[in-house]
Amino acid sequence: MTRKKAAQSFEDNLRIVILSRGRGKSINSHRLFPGATLTCPESEISEYENTGLEIIPHPEDVKGLGKLRTWIMNRFKEEILVMVDDDLIGVIYLGDLSPKEVRDPEYAYQVVVNAAVCAKDLGVGAFGFNQYGDVRKYLLNRPFVLNKWAGGVIGVIGREVPFLESHMFRVDVDFFLENLLQKRIVWIENRFCFRQARDRN
């Protein structure tokens, strides 16, 4: 298999899913990931049609982040699922003294794919990115980390570790802790941070 075919085969087994509810007018992530799939409640489909994304709605009774993430893992069959918040506007590269924010979709996609390749090769069940876009908090000798949690953009490889469904919040923290408990390591690409335009929804 050629290198190009191997890369295509890997990407065919990876799906990026944007999770959204009640933000049809304020969603941002579709600009950063125009090739992603979007999931929203069935009753809100019309509010997201202007995103240009493939929309696969989830049932109205799927409420709470843990239940939604579980539904996504059951609905999509790709081995690698990257679940993305709906308010992402750019990627910040922290490996320079002057942090650079990039809003190019191809760049953002490649950052995700590269992290997925590293995580898959390492045999972990979860991967993510730096949570702080502040270069002062970035240590040059720690381009990756094996024992932290992530949010905003989280990758799931396989289906070995389930999401906690009984809580509405901190589900991602619990998921990474469970992965650490069971597999001992996760993969955090520490050089990049996805910036969010948080609203008060």
N, C-alpha and C positions, 0 to 999 in steps of 0.2 A: 504494500500500500504506500502510495506516495505521501509526502508530507502534507500536501494540499488536501488530499482525500482524507487523511487521518484527522486533520483539523476540522474539515467539514463534517465528518462522522461524529466528532466530539460535540460540535455545536448543534447537530441534529438531535442530540440527546440532552440538550439544555433548553429550558424555557424560562423566560422572564415574565413574571406576572405582577401587574400593578394592582394593589388593593385599594379600593376607594368606596366611600359611602358619603352621600350628601355634599360632595364637592365638585359637582359637574361644572360649575362656573369658576372654580379656583384651582382646579387640578393643574399641575405643572410637569409631572414626570413623563407625560406622553411626548414632550418635546425632547427630552433627554434619551428616552427609549422608544422611538417610533415603531420599532418592530416587536414591541411587547404585546402581551395579551392583557386585557383589563377585565377585572371582575368587580361587579357592583351588584346591589340588590336588583331583583327582577323588575321592580317598580320604577327603577331609575335609569333604565337603559337609554331612553330618549335624551336624557340630560348629558350623556357622554358620547353621543354619536358624532359630535363635531371633533372628537379627538383623532379620528381616523384609525383607531386601534381595533383589533379584533376584540369583540366584547363577548364574554361568556359569563352570564349572570349567575349568581348563587341564590338559593332559596331565601325568602324573607326571614325564615326562622333561624338562619345561620347568623347568630349575633355573638359578638365577643371575638377578640383576636385569636384566641386559641382554637375556637371552633372553626373560624374561617380558615386558619392555616391548615387545620386537619382536613377540611373540605377540599382545599386546593391540593393537598397531597393525595387525596383519594380520587380527585377528578382528573388530574393530569398524570400521564404515565411516564414522562421523561425522568431519567434517573436523577438529573440535577435540576432543581427548581430554585430560582432566584426570586424571592418575594420582595417587592419594592413598595415603599410608601408613595403616596400620590403627590407629595409636595417637594420633590427633588428638583433643584434648578441647576446644579453644576457639580463638578468634581474638583476637589482641591488637592493639588500635589504638594506634599509637605517636605519633600526631600531637598528643598532649596531654602536659602535664607529668606528669600522673598516668595511666599506661597503664591502659587498660580492657580486661579480657578478657570476651569475649562468647561464650556457648555456644548462641545461638539459631540453629537450622538455616537459617532464611530469611535471616538476616544473613550467615552463612557462605557460603551459595549466591550471594547477591548480590555479595559481595566477589569470588568467583571469576568470575562472569559479567562484572562490570565490568572486571576485569583482562583477560579474554579478548577483550572488545570493543576495548580499547585496543591489545592485541597484534595482533589481526586487522586493525584499521585501519592500524596501523603497517607491516604486512606482514612481521612476524617469524615465525620457526618455533618459538620456545620462549618461555614466560613462567613466572614464579614469584613468590615473595614473600620478604620480609625473613627472614633466618635467625636473627635475634637479637631476642628479646622484651624487650630492655633499652633503655628510653627514653634512657638516657645515651649510647647508641651511635647514636641516630637524629639525623640532621641535618635540621632543618626546611626547609632549602633544597634537599633532595634527596628529594622525595616519590616519585620513581621513579628507577630506575637502568637504564642500557642495556648494562652490561658486566660483570655478575656471574653467579654460578651460583646455583642454588636446589635445594632438596630438600624432602621432606615432602609438598608439593603442587606438582606441575609440570605445566604445560600444553604440549601439542604441537599445532601447527597444520600440517596437511598431513603429508606423508611424505617430505620432501626430505632430511632428515638422519637417518641410522639410529643406533641405539644400539650401542655397543660390546658384543659378545657374548662376548669372550674373557676378560673380567675379572669377578670376583664383586663387587668393591667399586668405589666412586668412579665408577660408570657415569654418574650424573647430572652430575657435574662435567665429565666428558669430553663429554657430550652438549651442555652449554651452551658449552663451549669450541669444539666443532665448529661450532655455530651461529654463534658469534662469528667463527670463521675464514671461514665460507662466506657469511654474511649481514651480518656486521659489527656487528650489534646484537641484543640480546634485550630483553625487557620484564620488569623486576622491579618489582612494586608494593611500594614500600619502606615504605609507611605501615602495612602489616599483616603480622603474623607468625602463623602457625598453631602453636599450642603442642602439643607432643607429650608424652604420658605414657610416657616410655621405660621399657622393662623389660629384663630380662637374658636374653631368649629367644635 
